[in-house]
């Protein structure tokens, strides 16, 4: 029996006529190849951070810089490029805020003086 090629209706990879499950995407395919209503599978897209989440992250960065650095460090290893960029921003902003607060702390206690 000659094996004819047909395409998976989800991922459009080639498959044999007698196969019911695609080896590429793992979806069950109808016995007849038909044009699907939705040509490609859509994956769940995580929504971007809303304005309340961003406000919370800014407040955490301003008042709890070590926590912001920790959260940003975790976000650096995410698959989403948006979350990686947010992680870079949190880590950088947290370090800058900690540096500014340390200068203010030393200047306020008198251990850091500038003589001109």
Beta strands, then each sheet from edge to edge (+ up, - down):
strand 1: 5-7
strand 2: 14-16
sheet 1: 1+ 2-
end
